[in-house]
Amino acid sequence: MTENMKQLFMRQISHEIRNSILYRKIFNFLSVKGLDNLSIKFKKDAEDEMNHSLWLQDFMEKVNEIVDFIPYSPITEQITLGNFAELALQVELMTTEMLNEMLQESYEIGNSVIITEFLLGTMIKEQIEETEKANKLNDQIKNIGEDVKFLQLYDNTIEV
């Protein structure tokens, strides 16, 4: 694994941890607003994001690389009823961009096949699903708007 690829892995680990914390904040916000099913969805998403960081850490250990954590950037986003779904979509789009950069690095530098397979078969496969879900949720919330009554009706349709 090249030094640059190691740095990209470290950055991704930090990013996934930050995503998890942001999703926990959204979970808390939605829970306080009485949107129980949406809040549970974001709690699960937070757990998934933390698992992604663990997948990356486990992979680095598997290929005998030391995991050196990079601090994640502080969470400064203000969460509102009008932007929580958009924030989630932005996070997922950024994650997709970062994973694609890792994949490009793997192709260009000729890192081992195991790295490319891990990125394509595990991380990017999962990311495609998450981005599609975030995009769908964002579209639905934009159509509903910020009216709590309508959000609560929508919340009741979500299966958890």
C-alpha atoms as an extended CHARMM CRD file, in Angstrom:
* protein
*
       160  EXT
         1         1  MET       CA              0.0000000000        0.0000000000        0.0000000000  PROA      1               0.0000000000
         2         2  THR       CA              1.4480000000        3.3430000000       -1.0200000000  PROA      2               0.0000000000
         3         3  GLU       CA              1.7970000000        6.1720000000        1.4700000000  PROA      3               0.0000000000
         4         4  ASN       CA             -0.8660000000        8.1670000000       -0.3720000000  PROA      4               0.0000000000
         5         5  MET       CA             -3.2810000000        5.2210000000       -0.2490000000  PROA      5               0.0000000000
         6         6  LYS       CA             -2.6500000000        4.8800000000        3.4910000000  PROA      6               0.0000000000
         7         7  GLN       CA             -3.5160000000        8.5460000000        3.9180000000  PROA      7               0.0000000000
         8         8  LEU       CA             -6.6870000000        8.0930000000        1.8760000000  PROA      8               0.0000000000
         9         9  PHE       CA             -7.6770000000        5.1540000000        4.0960000000  PROA      9               0.0000000000
        10        10  MET       CA             -7.0180000000        7.2080000000        7.2410000000  PROA      10              0.0000000000
        11        11  ARG       CA             -9.0220000000       10.1160000000        5.8580000000  PROA      11              0.0000000000
        12        12  GLN       CA            -11.9000000000        7.7780000000        5.0100000000  PROA      12              0.0000000000
        13        13  ILE       CA            -11.8950000000        6.2410000000        8.4940000000  PROA      13              0.0000000000
        14        14  SER       CA            -12.1030000000        9.7220000000       10.0000000000  PROA      14              0.0000000000
        15        15  HSD       CA            -14.8360000000       10.7170000000        7.5590000000  PROA      15              0.0000000000
        16        16  GLU       CA            -16.9670000000        7.6580000000        8.3770000000  PROA      16              0.0000000000
        17        17  ILE       CA            -16.6520000000        8.3760000000       12.1140000000  PROA      17              0.0000000000
        18        18  ARG       CA            -17.6880000000       11.9940000000       11.4970000000  PROA      18              0.0000000000
        19        19  ASN       CA            -20.6700000000       10.7800000000        9.4410000000  PROA      19              0.0000000000
        20        20  SER       CA            -21.6980000000        8.5550000000       12.3220000000  PROA      20              0.0000000000
        21        21  ILE       CA            -21.6030000000       11.4360000000       14.7840000000  PROA      21              0.0000000000
        22        22  LEU       CA            -23.5390000000       13.7330000000       12.4200000000  PROA      22              0.0000000000
        23        23  TYR       CA            -26.1990000000       11.0350000000       12.0010000000  PROA      23              0.0000000000
        24        24  ARG       CA            -26.3840000000       10.6630000000       15.7900000000  PROA      24              0.0000000000
        25        25  LYS       CA            -27.0230000000       14.4010000000       16.0190000000  PROA      25              0.0000000000
        26        26  ILE       CA            -29.7740000000       14.1130000000       13.3960000000  PROA      26              0.0000000000
        27        27  PHE       CA            -31.2010000000       11.1270000000       15.3130000000  PROA      27              0.0000000000
        28        28  ASN       CA            -31.3160000000       13.1980000000       18.5000000000  PROA      28              0.0000000000
        29        29  PHE       CA            -32.8470000000       16.2180000000       16.7420000000  PROA      29              0.0000000000
        30        30  LEU       CA            -35.5910000000       14.1570000000       15.0760000000  PROA      30              0.0000000000
        31        31  SER       CA            -36.3010000000       12.2670000000       18.2850000000  PROA      31              0.0000000000
        32        32  VAL       CA            -36.8150000000       15.5280000000       20.1820000000  PROA      32              0.0000000000
        33        33  LYS       CA            -39.1450000000       16.7080000000       17.3870000000  PROA      33              0.0000000000
        34        34  GLY       CA            -41.2900000000       13.5860000000       17.8310000000  PROA      34              0.0000000000
        35        35  LEU       CA            -40.3220000000       12.0020000000       14.5170000000  PROA      35              0.0000000000
        36        36  ASP       CA            -39.6390000000        8.6180000000       16.0500000000  PROA      36              0.0000000000
        37        37  ASN       CA            -39.3200000000        6.4450000000       12.9530000000  PROA      37              0.0000000000
        38        38  LEU       CA            -37.0820000000        8.9010000000       11.1140000000  PROA      38              0.0000000000
        39        39  SER       CA            -34.9630000000        9.2230000000       14.2380000000  PROA      39              0.0000000000
        40        40  ILE       CA            -34.5800000000        5.4350000000       14.4910000000  PROA      40              0.0000000000
        41        41  LYS       CA            -33.5860000000        5.3380000000       10.8100000000  PROA      41              0.0000000000
        42        42  PHE       CA            -30.8050000000        7.8470000000       11.4890000000  PROA      42              0.0000000000
        43        43  LYS       CA            -29.7090000000        5.9570000000       14.6030000000  PROA      43              0.0000000000
        44        44  LYS       CA            -29.2790000000        2.8570000000       12.4310000000  PROA      44              0.0000000000
        45        45  ASP       CA            -27.4880000000        4.9340000000        9.8060000000  PROA      45              0.0000000000
        46        46  ALA       CA            -25.1080000000        6.2100000000       12.4960000000  PROA      46              0.0000000000
        47        47  GLU       CA            -24.3140000000        2.6250000000       13.4800000000  PROA      47              0.0000000000
        48        48  ASP       CA            -23.7550000000        1.7220000000        9.8230000000  PROA      48              0.0000000000
        49        49  GLU       CA            -21.3300000000        4.6170000000        9.3740000000  PROA      49              0.0000000000
        50        50  MET       CA            -19.3420000000        3.5220000000       12.4200000000  PROA      50              0.0000000000
        51        51  ASN       CA            -19.2620000000       -0.0040000000       10.9940000000  PROA      51              0.0000000000
        52        52  HSD       CA            -17.8300000000        1.3890000000        7.7510000000  PROA      52              0.0000000000
        53        53  SER       CA            -14.9580000000        2.9010000000        9.6940000000  PROA      53              0.0000000000
        54        54  LEU       CA            -14.4050000000       -0.4800000000       11.3360000000  PROA      54              0.0000000000
        55        55  TRP       CA            -14.4010000000       -2.2320000000        7.9480000000  PROA      55              0.0000000000
        56        56  LEU       CA            -11.6620000000        0.1370000000        6.8110000000  PROA      56              0.0000000000
        57        57  GLN       CA             -9.6840000000       -0.3740000000       10.0070000000  PROA      57              0.0000000000
        58        58  ASP       CA            -10.0480000000       -4.1570000000        9.7590000000  PROA      58              0.0000000000
        59        59  PHE       CA             -8.8910000000       -4.0800000000        6.1480000000  PROA      59              0.0000000000
        60        60  MET       CA             -5.7720000000       -2.0980000000        7.0370000000  PROA      60              0.0000000000
        61        61  GLU       CA             -4.9730000000       -4.5640000000        9.7940000000  PROA      61              0.0000000000
        62        62  LYS       CA             -5.5410000000       -7.4430000000        7.3630000000  PROA      62              0.0000000000
        63        63  VAL       CA             -2.8960000000       -6.0410000000        5.0100000000  PROA      63              0.0000000000
        64        64  ASN       CA             -0.5440000000       -5.3470000000        7.9490000000  PROA      64              0.0000000000
        65        65  GLU       CA             -0.8290000000       -1.5800000000        7.9650000000  PROA      65              0.0000000000
        66        66  ILE       CA             -0.8850000000        0.4900000000       11.1250000000  PROA      66              0.0000000000
        67        67  VAL       CA             -4.0550000000        2.4980000000       11.6170000000  PROA      67              0.0000000000
        68        68  ASP       CA             -3.0980000000        6.0420000000       12.5640000000  PROA      68              0.0000000000
        69        69  PHE       CA             -6.2180000000        8.0590000000       13.2460000000  PROA      69              0.0000000000
        70        70  ILE       CA             -6.6820000000       11.5130000000       11.7670000000  PROA      70              0.0000000000
        71        71  PRO       CA             -8.9890000000       13.8210000000       13.7470000000  PROA      71              0.0000000000
        72        72  TYR       CA            -12.2570000000       14.4730000000       11.9680000000  PROA      72              0.0000000000
        73        73  SER       CA            -13.4430000000       17.9820000000       11.2610000000  PROA      73              0.0000000000
        74        74  PRO       CA            -15.8530000000       19.4280000000       13.8310000000  PROA      74              0.0000000000
        75        75  ILE       CA            -19.5570000000       19.1340000000       13.1580000000  PROA      75              0.0000000000
        76        76  THR       CA            -20.8000000000       22.6770000000       12.7170000000  PROA      76              0.0000000000
        77        77  GLU       CA            -23.8690000000       22.0270000000       10.5870000000  PROA      77              0.0000000000
        78        78  GLN       CA            -27.0940000000       23.3180000000       12.0880000000  PROA      78              0.0000000000
        79        79  ILE       CA            -29.8290000000       20.6910000000       11.8210000000  PROA      79              0.0000000000
        80        80  THR       CA            -33.3570000000       21.8150000000       10.9950000000  PROA      80              0.0000000000
        81        81  LEU       CA            -36.5430000000       20.1570000000        9.7930000000  PROA      81              0.0000000000
        82        82  GLY       CA            -35.8300000000       21.6890000000        6.4140000000  PROA      82              0.0000000000
        83        83  ASN       CA            -32.2410000000       20.4970000000        5.9740000000  PROA      83              0.0000000000
        84        84  PHE       CA            -31.6280000000       17.2010000000        7.7890000000  PROA      84              0.0000000000
        85        85  ALA       CA            -32.2470000000       15.0670000000        4.6840000000  PROA      85              0.0000000000
        86        86  GLU       CA            -30.1500000000       17.3830000000        2.5240000000  PROA      86              0.0000000000
        87        87  LEU       CA            -27.2990000000       17.1630000000        5.0380000000  PROA      87              0.0000000000
        88        88  ALA       CA            -27.4730000000       13.3700000000        4.8320000000  PROA      88              0.0000000000
        89        89  LEU       CA            -27.3830000000       13.4940000000        1.0410000000  PROA      89              0.0000000000
        90        90  GLN       CA            -24.4080000000       15.8780000000        1.0650000000  PROA      90              0.0000000000
        91        91  VAL       CA            -22.5360000000       13.5280000000        3.4000000000  PROA      91              0.0000000000
        92        92  GLU       CA            -23.2450000000       10.5440000000        1.1690000000  PROA      92              0.0000000000
        93        93  LEU       CA            -22.2030000000       12.4050000000       -1.9810000000  PROA      93              0.0000000000
        94        94  MET       CA            -18.9430000000       13.4490000000       -0.3120000000  PROA      94              0.0000000000
        95        95  THR       CA            -18.3390000000        9.8580000000        0.7870000000  PROA      95              0.0000000000
        96        96  THR       CA            -18.9140000000        8.6540000000       -2.7730000000  PROA      96              0.0000000000
        97        97  GLU       CA            -16.4440000000       11.2190000000       -4.0860000000  PROA      97              0.0000000000
        98        98  MET       CA            -13.8210000000       10.1810000000       -1.5370000000  PROA      98              0.0000000000
        99        99  LEU       CA            -14.2390000000        6.4660000000       -2.2590000000  PROA      99              0.0000000000
       100       100  ASN       CA            -13.9630000000        7.1310000000       -5.9860000000  PROA      100             0.0000000000
       101       101  GLU       CA            -10.7210000000        8.9940000000       -5.3260000000  PROA      101             0.0000000000
       102       102  MET       CA             -9.4230000000        5.9580000000       -3.4500000000  PROA      102             0.0000000000
       103       103  LEU       CA            -10.4440000000        3.6670000000       -6.3020000000  PROA      103             0.0000000000
       104       104  GLN       CA             -8.7720000000        5.9460000000       -8.8530000000  PROA      104             0.0000000000
       105       105  GLU       CA             -5.6000000000        5.9300000000       -6.7620000000  PROA      105             0.0000000000
       106       106  SER       CA             -5.7420000000        2.1480000000       -6.6340000000  PROA      106             0.0000000000
       107       107  TYR       CA             -6.0100000000        1.9500000000      -10.4340000000  PROA      107             0.0000000000
       108       108  GLU       CA             -3.3580000000        4.5680000000      -11.1690000000  PROA      108             0.0000000000
       109       109  ILE       CA             -0.7120000000        3.4070000000       -8.7490000000  PROA      109             0.0000000000
       110       110  GLY       CA             -1.3600000000       -0.2660000000       -9.3140000000  PROA      110             0.0000000000
       111       111  ASN       CA             -2.0610000000       -1.1320000000       -5.7030000000  PROA      111             0.0000000000
       112       112  SER       CA             -2.7850000000       -4.7400000000       -5.0530000000  PROA      112             0.0000000000
       113       113  VAL       CA             -5.9360000000       -6.3560000000       -6.3810000000  PROA      113             0.0000000000
       114       114  ILE       CA             -7.0810000000       -6.8920000000       -2.8020000000  PROA      114             0.0000000000
       115       115  ILE       CA             -7.4520000000       -3.1260000000       -2.2850000000  PROA      115             0.0000000000
       116       116  THR       CA             -9.4600000000       -2.6750000000       -5.4880000000  PROA      116             0.0000000000
       117       117  GLU       CA            -11.6770000000       -5.6550000000       -4.6550000000  PROA      117             0.0000000000
       118       118  PHE       CA            -12.2830000000       -4.3240000000       -1.1300000000  PROA      118             0.0000000000
       119       119  LEU       CA            -13.1970000000       -0.8820000000       -2.4180000000  PROA      119             0.0000000000
       120       120  LEU       CA            -15.4950000000       -2.1460000000       -5.1840000000  PROA      120             0.0000000000
       121       121  GLY       CA            -16.9870000000       -5.1780000000       -3.4610000000  PROA      121             0.0000000000
       122       122  THR       CA            -17.5100000000       -3.7200000000       -0.0150000000  PROA      122             0.0000000000
       123       123  MET       CA            -17.2420000000        0.0300000000        0.3160000000  PROA      123             0.0000000000
       124       124  ILE       CA            -18.5100000000        1.3070000000       -3.0420000000  PROA      124             0.0000000000
       125       125  LYS       CA            -21.2420000000       -1.3240000000       -3.2790000000  PROA      125             0.0000000000
       126       126  GLU       CA            -22.5590000000       -0.1800000000        0.1170000000  PROA      126             0.0000000000
       127       127  GLN       CA            -22.1170000000        3.4740000000       -0.8140000000  PROA      127             0.0000000000
       128       128  ILE       CA            -24.2590000000        3.1830000000       -3.9290000000  PROA      128             0.0000000000
       129       129  GLU       CA            -27.1660000000        1.9030000000       -1.8170000000  PROA      129             0.0000000000
       130       130  GLU       CA            -26.7190000000        4.6100000000        0.8140000000  PROA      130             0.0000000000
       131       131  THR       CA            -26.5730000000        7.4110000000       -1.7320000000  PROA      131             0.0000000000
       132       132  GLU       CA            -29.7350000000        6.1640000000       -3.4390000000  PROA      132             0.0000000000
       133       133  LYS       CA            -31.5800000000        6.0420000000       -0.0950000000  PROA      133             0.0000000000
       134       134  ALA       CA            -30.3380000000        9.5010000000        0.9190000000  PROA      134             0.0000000000
       135       135  ASN       CA            -31.3550000000       10.9470000000       -2.4430000000  PROA      135             0.0000000000
       136       136  LYS       CA            -34.8450000000        9.4180000000       -2.1760000000  PROA      136             0.0000000000
       137       137  LEU       CA            -35.3020000000       10.6890000000        1.3840000000  PROA      137             0.0000000000
       138       138  ASN       CA            -34.1140000000       14.1700000000        0.4200000000  PROA      138             0.0000000000
       139       139  ASP       CA            -36.5750000000       14.3010000000       -2.4850000000  PROA      139             0.0000000000
       140       140  GLN       CA            -39.4400000000       13.1940000000       -0.2580000000  PROA      140             0.0000000000
       141       141  ILE       CA            -38.6370000000       15.6490000000        2.5380000000  PROA      141             0.0000000000
       142       142  LYS       CA            -38.2930000000       18.5120000000        0.0350000000  PROA      142             0.0000000000
       143       143  ASN       CA            -41.7650000000       17.6750000000       -1.2830000000  PROA      143             0.0000000000
       144       144  ILE       CA            -43.2280000000       17.5250000000        2.2330000000  PROA      144             0.0000000000
       145       145  GLY       CA            -41.5930000000       20.6940000000        3.5280000000  PROA      145             0.0000000000
       146       146  GLU       CA            -40.9800000000       21.7250000000        7.1270000000  PROA      146             0.0000000000
       147       147  ASP       CA            -44.5390000000       21.4140000000        8.4370000000  PROA      147             0.0000000000
       148       148  VAL       CA            -44.3170000000       19.0880000000       11.4370000000  PROA      148             0.0000000000
       149       149  LYS       CA            -47.8410000000       17.7330000000       10.8420000000  PROA      149             0.0000000000
       150       150  PHE       CA            -46.9180000000       16.4970000000        7.3790000000  PROA      150             0.0000000000
       151       151  LEU       CA            -43.5440000000       15.2310000000        8.5560000000  PROA      151             0.0000000000
       152       152  GLN       CA            -45.2880000000       13.2410000000       11.3050000000  PROA      152             0.0000000000
       153       153  LEU       CA            -47.6480000000       11.7010000000        8.7570000000  PROA      153             0.0000000000
       154       154  TYR       CA            -44.6230000000       10.7660000000        6.6370000000  PROA      154             0.0000000000
       155       155  ASP       CA            -42.8100000000        9.4870000000        9.7280000000  PROA      155             0.0000000000
       156       156  ASN       CA            -45.6590000000        7.0500000000       10.3640000000  PROA      156             0.0000000000
       157       157  THR       CA            -45.0800000000        5.4630000000        6.9350000000  PROA      157             0.0000000000
       158       158  ILE       CA            -41.4510000000        4.6030000000        7.6270000000  PROA      158             0.0000000000
       159       159  GLU       CA            -40.7570000000        1.0120000000        8.5780000000  PROA      159             0.0000000000
       160       160  VAL       CA            -38.1110000000        0.5050000000       11.2280000000  PROA      160             0.0000000000
